[in-house]
Amino acid sequence: MKVVINPKYDYLRGWIEKMPCFFEKEGEVIHNKRNVIKVFRLDDGTELNVKRYRKPHLFNRIVYSFFRKSKAYRAYHNALRISEKGFATAESVAYMEMNGGGLLFRSYYISLQCRNVREIREYYSGPLAGNEPLMDAFARYSASLHDAGIYHLDYSPGNILIHEDTEGKYTFILIDANRMKFMPVGTKKGCRNFARLFGCDDIYERIGTEYSRSRKKPFAGEKAVRLMVKYKNRFLQKKKCQKRTKKFLLP
């Protein structure tokens, strides 16, 4: 078993190393689909978010063992890199990789649980009215993220958290960081990143305008809006086709 712990949290080593033994029976489940996510509350008040990745099939076990870093490894190191660039994310505590027969079969990623937050998912269907300051702040945040060369491949409603302080200032927290790229982000790629976030064109009109003028190299807001709506419609159409195919194959 390979265990890598953020030096800041080395005092939790004993708990972390034993965690796989009691993961199944303890903790509060907050997500249970392909992967399982649980929150553990320790005696000192620390809240840990533990993500157990599903067991990869044989081909991926070979890939993750010899050719590609595991999801847990990437989540841990990508989150550290996001923080180093000055953006908020769930703080990396540790990751674990367990092997069987010389191949990876189970991995865990541990981070601090984010408190007093909500998902941007709440605004997927609007309304825009009354939420203009939030959308403007999110557009500026996304522009800064892209200008810093951070490109989340799963920039989706459940992976962006919002914290609002008592003065109404918004902080956005990027999570689920195993699918990331750190690279220059151009106009089209930046606008494409918004495709999954909202269902309302009026929200895209708002954030597209603010996003375009907030980039280090500003460009026409009309172009941003047009691209965002195009990529959103393309994503929804693809999703619709996938549902039809699934329904046909699994009546």
NUDRENDO-410250 format. One record per residue: x negated, y negated, z of N, C-alpha, C, O, CB in turn; residue in one letter. Coordinates in steps of 0.05 Angstrom, whole numbers, padded with zeros to 5 digits, always signed. Atoms other than C-alpha are relative to their C-alpha. Glycine has a CB too. Layout:
XYZXYZXYZXYZXYZA/...
//
This chain:
-00017+00024+00000+00000+00000+00000-00018-00025+00000-00036-00027+00016+00019+00000+00025M/+00015+00025+00001-00027-00069-00019+00017-00022+00012+00040-00025+00005-00007-00007-00030K/-00014+00022-00014-00007-00127+00026-00017-00025-00002-00041-00025+00006+00005+00008+00030V/+00013+00026+00002-00026-00199+00011+00016-00020+00016+00040-00023+00011-00004-00009-00030V/-00015+00018-00018-00008-00250+00064-00012-00028-00002-00037-00031-00001-00001+00010+00029I/+00009+00028-00001-00012-00326+00061-00014-00004+00027-00002+00002+00048+00025-00019-00003N/+00015+00004-00026-00066-00343+00114+00016-00015+00021+00012-00010+00045-00026-00014-00005P/-00017+00015-00018-00016-00391+00145+00018+00017+00017+00026+00010+00039+00016-00021-00015K/-00019-00018-00014+00028-00332+00164-00013+00027+00008+00001+00047+00010+00024+00005-00019Y/+00013-00025-00007-00024-00280+00182+00009+00010+00028+00007+00034+00033-00030-00004+00000D/-00010-00009-00027+00006-00279+00253+00024+00018-00003+00032+00032+00016+00007-00024+00017Y/-00023-00018+00005+00065-00242+00221-00009+00027-00012+00008+00043-00019+00020-00014-00018L/+00010-00024+00013+00021-00186+00194+00013+00026+00010+00021+00043-00005-00030+00002+00003R/-00012-00025-00012+00047-00133+00242+00028+00004-00010+00036+00026-00017-00001-00001+00030G/-00028-00002+00009+00119-00148+00224+00002+00006-00030+00017+00023-00039+00016-00026+00006W/-00001-00003+00029+00105-00152+00149-00008+00029-00008+00005+00041-00024-00019-00020-00013I/+00009-00027+00007+00067-00086+00146+00021+00022+00008+00022+00043-00005-00026+00006+00013E/-00020-00019-00008+00124-00050+00182+00027-00004-00014+00044+00014-00014+00005-00001+00030K/-00026+00007+00011+00180-00084+00144+00012+00021-00019+00036+00026-00017-00003-00026-00015M/-00013-00020+00018+00190-00031+00089+00014+00023+00015+00032+00035+00005-00021+00012-00018P/-00011-00022-00016+00206+00020+00144+00028-00006+00010+00045+00012+00013-00018+00007+00023C/-00027+00007-00011+00266-00019+00170+00016-00018-00019+00038-00027-00012-00004-00014+00027F/-00014+00017+00019+00286-00059+00108+00028+00010-00005+00047-00006-00006-00015-00002-00026F/-00026-00011+00007+00343-00012+00092+00022-00005+00021+00045-00009+00014-00003+00030-00005E/-00020+00000-00022+00377-00016+00160+00003-00027+00013+00023-00032+00027-00007+00020+00021K/-00001+00026-00014+00362-00087+00184+00002-00023-00020-00001-00019-00044-00024-00003+00018E/-00001+00024+00017+00370-00158+00158+00028-00005-00011+00045+00013-00012-00019+00003-00022G/-00026+00008+00011+00428-00195+00127-00002-00001-00031-00018-00015-00042+00009-00028+00011E/+00001-00001+00029+00442-00179+00054+00013-00025-00012+00036-00032-00005+00015+00026-00010V/-00012+00023+00014+00452-00241+00011+00001+00004-00030+00012-00012-00045-00017-00025+00007I/-00002-00006+00029+00443-00209-00057-00005+00030-00003-00024+00041+00009-00021-00016-00017H/+00004-00029+00003+00451-00137-00078+00010+00009-00028+00032+00019-00032+00016+00016+00022N/-00006-00009+00028+00449-00123-00153-00024+00017-00009-00030+00038+00003+00005-00024-00019K/+00024-00015+00009+00387-00101-00191-00021+00000+00022-00033+00020+00028-00011-00012-00026R/+00018+00002-00022+00344-00127-00135+00016-00005+00026+00040-00014+00024-00021-00023-00005N/-00014+00004-00025+00362-00132-00061-00015-00023+00015-00039-00022+00017+00001+00025+00018V/+00012+00021-00016+00350-00196-00021+00013-00001+00027+00038-00001+00029+00004-00028-00015I/-00009+00002-00028+00356-00199+00054-00013-00023+00015-00036-00030+00009-00004+00027+00014K/+00011+00020-00018+00346-00252+00107-00005+00013+00027+00013+00026+00038+00018-00025+00003V/+00007-00010-00027+00310-00232+00171-00006-00024+00018-00022-00042+00011-00025+00019-00002F/+00004+00021-00020+00312-00277+00232-00017+00011+00023-00009+00029+00037+00027-00011+00011R/+00019-00010-00020+00252-00268+00277+00005-00013+00027+00019-00033+00029-00029-00005-00009L/-00004+00010-00027+00249-00280+00352-00009-00029+00004+00002-00043+00021-00015+00018+00020D/+00009+00027-00004+00211-00345+00344+00016-00021-00017+00009-00044-00018-00029-00002-00009D/-00017+00018+00016+00266-00374+00299-00007-00001-00029+00008-00013-00045-00002-00027+00011G/+00008-00001+00029+00230-00361+00233+00021+00016-00015+00028+00038-00007-00028+00011-00003T/-00018-00014+00018+00277-00341+00177-00015+00008-00025-00025-00010-00039+00026-00016-00007E/+00014-00009+00023+00246-00298+00123+00019+00011-00021+00038+00026-00014-00021+00022+00008L/-00015-00010+00023+00275-00283+00055-00017+00022-00012-00039+00017-00021+00007-00023-00021N/+00015-00023+00010+00253-00214+00032+00015+00011-00025+00038+00019-00024-00003+00023+00021V/-00011-00010+00025+00265-00193-00040-00013+00027-00007-00038+00029-00010-00004-00020-00024K/+00010-00026+00008+00258-00119-00056+00007+00005-00029+00031+00006-00036+00011+00023+00019R/-00005-00004+00028+00250-00108-00130+00008+00029-00005-00001+00047+00008-00024-00008-00017Y/-00009-00028+00006+00284-00048-00161-00023+00016-00010-00043+00006-00020+00023+00000-00020R/+00021-00018+00010+00242+00012-00177-00002-00001-00030+00018+00004-00044+00005+00029+00010K/+00002+00001+00029+00215+00004-00247+00000+00028-00012-00008+00047+00001-00026-00014-00009P/+00001-00026+00013+00224+00060-00297-00028+00006-00008-00046-00011-00005+00019+00000-00026H/+00027-00011+00004+00164+00101-00318-00017-00019-00017-00040-00024-00010+00001+00027-00012L/+00017+00017+00018+00141+00056-00375-00009-00025+00014-00032-00032+00013+00017-00008-00026F/+00008+00025-00014+00143-00007-00332-00018+00006+00023-00035-00011+00031+00025-00014+00009N/+00019-00007-00022+00108+00030-00275-00028+00000-00011-00047-00009+00002+00007+00027+00012R/+00027+00000+00013+00050+00041-00323-00009-00028-00007-00032-00036-00002+00001+00018-00026I/+00006+00027+00008+00053-00030-00349-00009-00017+00025-00029-00030+00024+00024-00014-00013V/+00006+00015-00024+00054-00061-00279-00024+00010+00015-00036-00005+00031+00024-00001+00019Y/+00023-00011-00014+00000-00015-00254-00027-00007-00014-00047-00009-00001+00003+00030+00002S/+00025+00003+00015-00051-00027-00310-00002-00025-00018-00024-00034-00024-00004+00024-00016F/+00001+00020+00021-00031-00083-00358+00012-00027+00008+00006-00048-00004+00013+00010-00024F/-00014+00024-00007+00012-00135-00323+00004-00002+00030+00008+00018+00043+00027-00002-00015R/-00004+00004-00029+00019-00165-00254+00029+00006+00007+00047+00001-00009-00008-00029+00008K/-00027-00007-00009+00079-00142-00214+00016-00025+00004+00006-00047+00006-00001+00016+00026S/-00018+00023-00005+00140-00187-00204-00006-00012+00027-00005-00037+00029+00029+00009-00002K/+00006+00011-00026+00122-00194-00131-00025-00017+00000-00026-00038+00012-00003+00023+00020A/+00025+00015+00003+00051-00216-00148+00006-00027-00013-00003-00048-00003-00020+00016-00016Y/-00005+00024+00015+00077-00267-00198+00017-00020+00017+00012-00044+00017+00014+00006-00026R/-00017+00017-00016+00131-00293-00151-00017-00015+00022-00014-00039+00026+00023+00016+00014A/+00017+00011-00022+00080-00304-00095-00019-00021-00011-00019-00044-00001-00017+00023+00013Y/+00020+00019+00010+00026-00338-00137+00013-00023-00015+00003-00045-00014-00019+00015-00018H/-00013+00022+00015+00074-00378-00181+00011-00021+00020+00010-00045+00015+00022+00011-00018N/-00010+00018-00020+00107-00407-00119-00022-00018+00012-00018-00041+00016+00015+00015+00022A/+00022+00016-00010+00040-00428-00092-00009-00021-00020-00016-00043-00012-00024+00019+00007L/+00008+00019+00021+00023-00461-00158+00020-00023-00003+00012-00046-00007-00003+00015-00027R/-00020+00021+00001+00089-00498-00159-00004-00020+00022-00003-00044+00018+00029+00012+00002I/+00005+00017-00023+00074-00525-00090-00024-00017-00004-00025-00041+00003-00003+00017+00026S/+00025+00015+00004+00004-00545-00109+00004-00023-00019-00010-00043-00018-00021+00019-00012E/-00006+00022+00020+00034-00587-00166+00019-00020+00012+00026-00040-00002+00012+00012-00025K/-00016+00020-00014+00077-00624-00115+00030+00004-00001+00044-00015+00005-00007-00026-00011G/-00029-00004+00002+00145-00592-00126+00008+00020+00022-00007+00037+00031+00007+00011-00028F/-00011-00017-00022+00189-00558-00074+00008+00027-00011+00019+00031-00032+00024-00014+00013A/-00009-00028+00006+00199-00483-00074+00000+00014+00027-00009+00004+00047-00020+00014-00020T/+00001-00016-00024+00210-00429-00022-00029+00008+00005-00042+00019-00013+00018+00026-00003A/+00029-00004-00005+00142-00423+00012-00007+00030+00001+00006+00046+00014-00007-00013+00026E/+00009-00028+00001+00105-00358-00003-00012+00008+00027-00029-00006+00038-00020+00003-00022S/+00010-00011-00025+00092-00316+00059-00018+00024-00006-00040+00027+00004+00023+00008+00019V/+00015-00024+00006+00069-00249+00030+00012+00015-00024+00035+00009-00032-00001+00018+00024A/-00012-00019+00018+00078-00196-00023-00013+00027+00005-00035+00029+00015-00004-00009-00030Y/+00009-00027-00004+00071-00121-00021+00005+00017-00025+00025+00014-00039+00015+00013+00025M/-00003-00019+00022+00060-00067-00073-00005+00028+00011-00025+00033+00024-00020-00007-00023E/+00003-00028-00009+00070+00007-00059-00002+00018-00024+00013+00016-00043+00025+00008+00018M/+00005-00019+00022+00043+00061-00104+00007+00028+00006+00008+00036+00030-00029-00002-00008N/-00005-00028-00002+00061+00133-00116-00010+00014-00025-00003+00006-00047+00030+00006+00004G/+00012-00013+00023+00022+00180-00160-00017-00018-00017-00020-00014-00041+00022+00011-00018G/+00018+00018+00014-00025+00124-00178+00014-00023-00015+00001-00039-00028-00017+00015-00019G/-00015+00020+00015+00031+00080-00205+00018-00016+00019+00027-00006+00040+00018+00013-00022L/-00017+00017-00017+00071+00022-00176+00028+00011+00000+00039+00018-00021+00000-00029-00010L/-00027-00009+00000+00139+00044-00152+00018-00019+00016+00043-00017+00014+00002+00028+00011F/-00016+00018-00015+00162-00010-00104-00016-00025+00007-00040-00024+00013+00010+00014+00027R/+00013+00024-00008+00146-00083-00090+00019-00019+00015+00043-00018+00010-00012-00014-00025S/-00015+00019-00016+00169-00137-00042-00013-00028-00001-00037-00030-00003+00002+00009+00030Y/+00010+00027-00002+00163-00212-00041+00014-00014+00024+00038-00012+00027+00006-00016-00026Y/-00010+00013-00025+00171-00251+00025-00006-00030-00001-00028-00038-00007-00013+00013+00025I/+00003+00029-00001+00183-00325+00030+00016-00011+00023+00032+00003+00035+00010-00013-00027S/-00016+00013-00020+00211-00375+00079+00028-00004-00011+00032-00011-00034-00012-00026+00009L/-00027+00005+00008+00287-00380+00076+00005-00030-00001-00002-00045+00018+00020+00014+00019Q/-00006+00029+00003+00310-00448+00051+00026-00006+00015+00046+00008+00012+00003-00007-00030C/-00023+00007-00017+00358-00481+00099+00014-00026-00010+00001-00042-00024-00008-00004+00029R/-00016+00024+00006+00413-00533+00089-00001-00007-00030-00007-00030-00038-00010-00024+00017N/+00000+00004+00029+00416-00524+00014+00025+00011-00013+00040+00026-00001-00026+00013-00013V/-00021-00011+00017+00467-00510-00040-00011+00004-00028-00031-00008-00035+00025-00018+00000R/+00009-00005+00027+00460-00484-00110+00012-00020-00020+00034-00030-00016+00008+00029-00009E/-00010+00018+00020+00467-00528-00171+00023+00014-00015+00038+00001-00031-00022-00008-00020I/-00022-00015+00011+00515-00473-00193+00028-00013+00006+00046-00011-00009+00000+00029+00011R/-00025+00013-00008+00569-00512-00156+00011-00020-00020+00035-00027-00021-00003-00013+00027E/-00007+00021+00019+00569-00563-00212+00001+00010-00028+00003-00006-00047-00020-00023+00002Y/+00000-00011+00027+00570-00516-00271+00023-00010-00017+00019-00017-00040+00001+00031+00002Y/-00023+00009+00015+00640-00536-00291+00008-00029+00005+00030-00038-00002+00024+00018+00006S/-00005+00028-00006+00635-00608-00267+00013-00003+00027+00012+00015+00043+00017-00012-00022G/-00002+00022+00019+00663-00656-00255-00024-00018+00001-00040-00018+00020+00025-00017+00007P/+00021+00020+00001+00614-00710-00276+00007-00023+00018-00009-00034+00033-00005-00009-00029L/-00009+00024-00016+00656-00765-00244-00006+00004+00030+00002+00024+00042+00030-00004-00005A/+00007-00001-00028+00629-00779-00175-00026+00014+00006-00037+00011+00028+00021+00014+00015G/+00026-00014-00003+00566-00737-00186-00022-00012-00018-00042+00001-00022+00004+00030-00006N/+00020+00013+00017+00528-00785-00231-00027-00003+00013-00047+00003+00000+00010-00027-00009E/+00026+00002-00013+00473-00799-00180-00015+00026+00002-00039+00027-00002+00002-00012+00028P/+00012-00026-00002+00461-00725-00171-00011+00009-00027-00034+00018-00029+00020+00021+00010L/+00009-00008+00027+00457-00712-00246-00023-00016-00010-00041-00006-00023+00024-00002-00019M/+00022+00017+00007+00411-00771-00257-00026+00010+00014-00047+00011+00002+00005-00029+00006D/+00023-00009-00016+00365-00746-00201-00010+00027-00011-00034+00032-00012+00008+00003+00029A/+00008-00026+00010+00366-00676-00230-00014-00003-00027-00034+00012-00033+00024+00019-00003F/+00013+00005+00026+00348-00702-00300-00028-00010+00004-00047-00001-00010+00017-00020-00016A/+00027+00011-00005+00289-00741-00272-00018+00022+00012-00042+00023+00005+00002-00024+00020R/+00015-00023-00011+00267-00680-00232-00010+00018-00022-00033+00026-00023+00016+00015+00021Y/+00007-00018+00021+00269-00636-00293-00021-00012-00019-00039+00002-00028+00025+00007-00016S/+00020+00013+00016+00230-00687-00333-00027+00001+00013-00047+00006-00001+00008-00030-00006A/+00026-00002-00014+00176-00689-00280-00011+00028+00000-00035+00032-00003+00004-00010+00029S/+00008-00028+00000+00174-00614-00277-00012+00008-00027-00034+00020-00027+00025+00019+00006L/+00010-00006+00027+00164-00608-00352-00025-00016-00006-00044-00005-00019+00021-00006-00021H/+00025+00016+00004+00113-00665-00354-00024+00012+00015-00047+00009+00007+00004-00028+00009D/+00021-00014-00016+00074-00625-00301-00008+00027-00012-00025+00041-00001+00009+00003+00029A/+00007-00025+00013+00073-00565-00348+00012+00024+00014+00001+00046+00012-00029+00003-00001G/-00013-00022-00013+00121-00523-00307+00025+00007-00015+00043-00009-00019+00008-00007+00030I/-00022-00009+00017+00170-00482-00348+00011+00026+00012+00000+00048+00008-00009+00004-00030Y/-00013-00023-00012+00217-00435-00311+00016+00014-00021+00034+00003-00034+00019-00009+00024H/-00014-00015+00021+00240-00381-00358+00028+00009+00007+00044+00017-00009-00017+00025-00007L/-00027-00006-00009+00302-00369-00316+00011-00025+00015+00018-00024+00038+00000+00025+00019D/-00010+00026-00010+00323-00442-00305+00030+00001+00000+00043-00009-00018-00011-00025-00016Y/-00029-00006-00001+00393-00421-00284+00013-00010+00025-00001-00019+00043+00003+00031-00002S/-00014+00012-00022+00447-00444-00236-00007+00011+00028-00005-00004+00047+00029+00004-00004P/+00006-00011-00026+00426-00397-00180-00029-00004+00009-00036+00003+00031+00006+00029+00000G/+00028+00002-00006+00352-00413-00183-00009-00029+00006-00033-00035+00008-00016+00010-00023N/+00006+00028-00007+00357-00488-00169+00017-00008+00024+00041-00008+00022+00005-00019-00025I/-00014+00008-00025+00374-00509-00098-00001-00030+00003-00019-00043-00006-00012+00015+00024L/-00002+00029-00005+00395-00578-00076+00000-00005+00030+00016+00007+00045+00025-00012-00013I/-00001+00010-00028+00379-00610-00009+00005-00030-00001-00009-00045-00015-00027+00007+00016H/-00007+00029-00001+00411-00677+00006-00004-00010+00029+00007+00002+00048+00029-00005-00009E/+00005+00010-00027+00385-00717+00065+00022-00020+00009+00041-00025-00006-00028-00014+00001D/-00021+00017-00011+00424-00764+00109+00003-00027-00014+00024-00040-00011-00006-00006+00030T/-00001+00025+00015+00409-00823+00063+00010+00005-00028+00010-00013-00045-00027-00014+00000E/-00010-00006+00027+00436-00787+00002-00021+00005-00021-00015+00005-00045+00018-00022-00009G/+00022-00006+00018+00368-00772-00028-00001+00030-00006+00002+00046+00012-00027-00010+00011K/+00000-00028+00008+00364-00707-00067-00028+00011-00004-00046-00002-00015+00016+00003-00027Y/+00024-00016+00005+00308-00656-00066+00009+00026-00014+00027+00039-00004-00017+00005+00026T/-00007-00024+00015+00310-00599-00116-00022+00021+00006-00046+00015+00006+00003-00005-00030F/+00018-00021-00009+00279-00532-00097+00002+00023-00021+00024+00034-00026+00008+00011+00028I/+00001-00020+00021+00258-00483-00151-00007+00027+00012-00027+00030+00026-00021-00007-00022L/+00005-00027-00012+00263-00409-00132+00000+00021-00021+00003+00016-00045+00022+00007+00021I/+00002-00024+00018+00256-00339-00162-00020-00006-00022-00014-00006-00046+00028+00006-00013D/+00021+00011+00018+00190-00359-00193-00016+00022-00014-00038+00015-00025-00018-00016+00016A/+00017-00020+00013+00166-00292-00221-00001-00003-00030-00020+00006-00043+00010+00028+00008N/-00001+00004+00029+00186-00312-00292-00006-00030-00006+00013-00046-00009+00027+00009-00012R/+00009+00027+00004+00146-00376-00303-00022-00002-00021-00036+00018-00027-00010-00012+00026M/+00023+00006+00017+00099-00407-00353-00010-00028+00008+00006-00046+00014+00008+00001-00031K/+00012+00025-00005+00051-00463-00340-00014-00009-00025-00035+00002-00033-00021+00001+00025F/+00009+00007+00027+00040-00498-00406+00012-00027-00007+00030-00037+00007+00008+00022-00020M/-00013+00024+00010+00055-00562-00444+00029+00005-00008+00034+00025-00022-00016-00012-00024P/-00028-00003+00006+00130-00571-00451+00009-00023-00018+00011-00046-00010+00018+00001+00026V/-00009+00021+00020+00153-00608-00514+00029-00006+00002+00043+00004+00019-00007+00009-00027G/-00028+00009+00001+00219-00640-00531+00020+00022-00002+00038+00025+00014+00004-00020-00022T/-00019-00022+00005+00255-00580-00559+00000+00021+00022+00021+00029+00031-00006+00013-00027K/+00002-00021-00021+00229-00531-00508+00012-00011+00026+00026+00004+00040-00029+00008+00004K/-00011+00012-00024+00247-00579-00452+00031+00000+00000+00043+00007+00019-00010-00028+00004G/-00030+00001+00002+00319-00588-00477+00012+00028+00000+00033+00032+00011+00008-00014-00026C/-00009-00028+00000+00326-00513-00488+00002+00011+00028+00018+00029+00034-00018+00018-00017R/+00001-00010-00027+00310-00502-00415+00026-00005+00016+00031+00008+00036-00023-00013+00015N/-00025+00007-00013+00378-00532-00396+00024+00017-00009+00046+00014+00002+00007-00029-00004F/-00023-00014+00014+00420-00483-00437+00019+00014+00018+00043+00016+00012-00012+00019-00020A/-00017-00017-00017+00446-00441-00380+00013-00015+00024+00028-00003+00039-00017+00023+00011R/-00006+00014-00025+00459-00495-00329+00029-00010+00003+00040-00009+00025-00018-00023+00003L/-00027+00012-00002+00526-00527-00345+00018+00008-00023+00008+00017-00044-00003-00031+00001F/-00019-00007+00021+00589-00515-00385+00013-00024-00012+00027-00022-00032+00021+00018+00011G/-00013+00024+00009+00610-00587-00395-00018-00018-00017-00041-00024-00009+00010-00016+00024C/+00016+00018+00017+00586-00630-00452-00005-00027+00012-00026-00039+00007+00014-00003-00027D/+00004+00027-00011+00596-00694-00413-00023+00000+00020-00036-00021+00024+00026-00010+00014D/+00023-00002-00018+00545-00670-00361-00026-00001-00017-00045-00015-00009+00001+00025+00017I/+00024+00001+00017+00495-00658-00417-00004-00028-00012-00027-00036-00016+00003+00021-00023Y/+00003+00027+00010+00509-00727-00444-00014-00018+00021-00031-00035+00014+00027-00012-00008E/+00012+00016-00021+00490-00756-00377-00029+00008+00005-00047-00009+00005+00016+00004+00026R/+00027-00008-00007+00429-00714-00361-00019-00002-00024-00043-00007-00021+00000+00029+00010I/+00017+00002+00023+00404-00714-00433-00011-00028-00004-00034-00032-00011+00016+00008-00025G/+00009+00028+00002+00402-00790-00434-00021-00007+00020-00041-00019+00014+00024-00019+00003T/+00019+00006-00022+00366-00795-00367-00026+00016-00004-00047+00006+00001+00013+00005+00027E/+00024-00017+00004+00319-00737-00382-00018-00011-00022-00042-00013-00018+00009+00029-00008Y/+00016+00009+00023+00297-00765-00449-00016-00025+00007-00039-00028-00002+00018-00006-00024S/+00015+00025-00007+00277-00833-00420-00018+00004+00024-00034-00014+00030+00020-00022+00004R/+00016-00005-00023+00245-00802-00359-00025+00016-00006-00043+00018+00011+00016+00014+00021S/+00025-00015+00007+00193-00760-00396-00023-00020-00003-00019-00044-00009+00004+00015-00026R/+00024+00018+00004+00122-00788-00400-00001-00012-00028-00009-00034-00032-00025+00016+00006K/-00002+00010+00027+00133-00794-00474+00030+00000-00007+00041+00019-00017-00016+00018-00021K/-00029+00002+00004+00206-00818-00478+00008+00004-00029-00008-00001-00047+00011-00027+00010P/-00011-00004+00027+00249-00801-00538+00030-00007+00001+00041-00012+00022-00005+00029-00011F/-00028+00009+00002+00319-00817-00562+00019+00018+00016+00018+00043+00014+00009-00001-00030A/-00019-00015-00016+00374-00797-00514+00019+00016-00017+00028+00038-00009+00015-00018+00018G/-00019-00014+00018+00420-00778-00572-00012+00027-00009+00002+00047-00011+00007-00017-00024E/+00013-00025+00009+00369-00726-00594+00001+00021+00023+00006+00044+00018-00030-00006-00008K/-00001-00018-00023+00365-00696-00524+00027+00012+00004+00030+00036+00008-00010-00014+00025A/-00028-00010-00004+00440-00691-00517+00007+00020-00022+00018+00041-00016+00020-00024+00000V/-00006-00018+00022+00447-00660-00586-00013+00027+00003-00001+00048-00001-00008-00013-00026R/+00014-00025-00003+00394-00608-00572+00011+00016+00024+00014+00040+00022-00030-00006+00005L/-00010-00014-00024+00420-00591-00502+00027+00013-00006+00031+00036+00002+00003-00019+00023M/-00026-00011+00006+00491-00581-00527-00003+00023-00020+00011+00043-00017+00019-00022-00011V/+00005-00021+00020+00466-00540-00586-00010+00026+00014+00000+00047+00009-00020-00009-00021K/+00011-00023-00014+00425-00494-00541+00020+00012+00019+00021+00037+00023-00026-00007+00014Y/-00021-00010-00018+00482-00488-00491+00021+00016-00015+00028+00038-00006+00014-00024+00015K/-00019-00014+00016+00531-00468-00545-00011+00026-00011+00003+00047-00012+00010-00017-00023N/+00013-00025+00010+00482-00418-00573-00002+00021+00022+00003+00044+00017-00028-00007-00011R/+00001-00019-00022+00472-00387-00505+00027+00012+00007+00029+00036+00011-00012-00014+00025F/-00027-00010-00006+00547-00382-00492+00009+00020-00021+00023+00039-00015+00019-00023+00003L/-00008-00018+00022+00557-00350-00560-00014+00027+00002-00002+00048-00002-00006-00013-00027Q/+00015-00024-00004+00503-00300-00547+00011+00017+00023+00014+00041+00021-00030-00006+00005K/-00012-00013-00023+00533-00284-00480+00026+00013-00007+00033+00036+00002+00004-00019+00023K/-00026-00011+00009+00601-00274-00512-00003+00025-00017+00012+00044-00013+00015-00022-00016K/+00005-00024+00017+00573-00226-00563-00010+00023+00016-00002+00046+00011-00021-00007-00022C/+00009-00021-00017+00538-00187-00509+00023+00013+00015+00023+00038+00019-00021-00010+00019Q/-00023-00011-00014+00603-00179-00471+00017+00017-00019+00027+00038-00011+00017-00023+00012K/-00015-00016+00019+00639-00155-00534-00013+00026-00006+00000+00047-00007+00004-00016-00026R/+00015-00024+00005+00584-00105-00548+00002+00019+00023+00006+00043+00019-00030-00007-00006T/-00002-00016-00024+00585-00080-00477+00028+00013+00003+00031+00036+00010-00006-00016+00025K/-00028-00010-00001+00661-00073-00479+00005+00022-00021+00019+00041-00015+00020-00023-00004K/-00003-00020+00022+00657-00035-00545-00014+00026+00007-00004+00048+00003-00012-00011-00026F/+00015-00024-00006+00603+00013-00520+00010+00013+00026+00008+00038+00029-00030-00008+00004L/-00009-00012-00025+00633+00022-00451+00030-00008+00004+00036-00025+00021-00017-00010+00024L/-00028+00008-00002+00709+00018-00460+00012+00008+00027+00036+00003+00032+00016+00014-00022P/
//
